[in-house]
């Protein structure tokens, strides 16, 4: 009898060790993919237009303190600015701010490495190793998440912290690994130590990027998919429904606690009242929805532009293949299978998809993680008919086609290209041009006498943050002073009577150009020619412009205009 027990124990230990080896191989492979696809592409400031704002924001926070961040509106990230300023001071880089963009890129790379591991281990709670690995691989090489690993932006670290919160949440409930979706039973209350870690990680994710709030449905939906879905009728109407619904109520309480911690920490970082925080949130959310509805009313094609990132974030080929596989599985495997995965997708992604369709300025960065339930469902279905090597081969084919069938584009916000390396090269060339114009503007301001009354101006919309951040980071001296107004930023160089001013306008129409141009001593622009005609520089079109021949304008480039 003892020999049988020993043999069974040895077999159990062998299986556990085998599973650990598989997990180590999978995570090591995903980390290698991240390093190969991100490490070689790191640059000092490559990224889409908002990254210039964050470079400038860190510089301004460091020089003028937290209150300087209030001018940024939707681009304010109290947690990100606080984190980067702390790193700069810890590494003693405050006297060498030219290295700040590279530091921000390395933070994004570190977040991508953490994301690779977390995606796999969360998927292992729902799937076998092969489909979990394949789903993680597809998402890591999707355009949205790929870009976030090579640009200075808080969304990458925010996603990593959000996934950490999900993993800690599953650990707190002690949900076992599943090999085929067998019925699971929750064992009492969660482990409160892991639950506390989940609250802290979620609050940190919200501090880095507040739009993570739209992913909060992931927590109850994971609980549903991992444990509650087989007995949902009993959970809702059975005699012990209160006991069965207790885990869901605890989940809601944990998420609410994280939200309270986020609000209090944000107030402390920004040194502002709760009323100011609430007014900011209501203004931003309400204003963007109202403006989005107004644009849709004026131009019905605007909805196509808003819906497009829901497909291009993961890549058109990958999204199409996932939808086809999931649709086939719902017919093949019955209502139980469909109930589980549809419930996960509807709560995790459905509401957020609707929100981003309505909000003005949707882009792939916002909807990165919304495709994860769909990928899990598709790979769970594919793994039932394809063995491990065949599943890996099919996934590799989808990834390659996803990247190869789309032309490169530097416009990585609205019309995303899966061809990230080629798109990045085009974007670097454009950023070099913006940097050259910014330096020319700096020289003109320093060498001429007439710009104290009529300053040199940079007139643009999506190139303006890059130009302003390049000027600030090129001369991070105490002689720089700034003035802020609605839609413009002034930078003064020097002291007293010798101070010269540069003005950076953000504008989004040719009428604004015509109104502002007379106030400039000399004007620099990449987006407008001498007559004020918009050149669609960087391929970014302002709200309301319909889809057309500029769908992938990566090869088009306008020359700088100085007049």
Buried (B, 14 or more C-beta within 10 A) or exposed (E): EEEEEEEEEEEEEEEEEEEEEBBEEBBEBBBEBBBEBBBEBBBBBBBBBBBBBBBBBBBBBBBEEBEBBBBBEBBBBBBBBBBBBEBBEEEEBEEEBEBBBBBBBBBBBBBBBBBBBBBBBBBBBBBBBBBBBBBBBBBBBBBBBBBBBBBBBBBBBBBBBBBBBBBBBBBBBEBEBBEEBEEBEBEEEBBEEBBBBBBBBBBBBBBBBBBBBBBBBBBBBBBBBBBBBBEBEEBEEBEEEEEBBBBBEBBEEBBEBBBEBBBEBBBEBBEBEEEEBEEBBEEBBEBBBEBBBBBBEEBEBBBEBBBBBBBBBBBBBBBBBBBEBBBBBBEEBEEEBBBBBBBBBBBBBBBBBEBBBBBBBBBBBBBBBBBBBBBBBBBBBBBEEBEBEEBBEBBEEBBEBBBEEBBBBBBBBBBBBBBBEBBBBBBBEBBEBBBEBBBBBBEBBBEEEEBBEBBBBBBBBBBBBBBBBBBBBEBBEEEBBBEBEEBBBBBBBBEEEEEBBBBBBBBBEEEBBEEBBEBBBBBBBBBBBEEBEBBBBBBBBBBBBEBEEBEBBBEBBBEBBBB
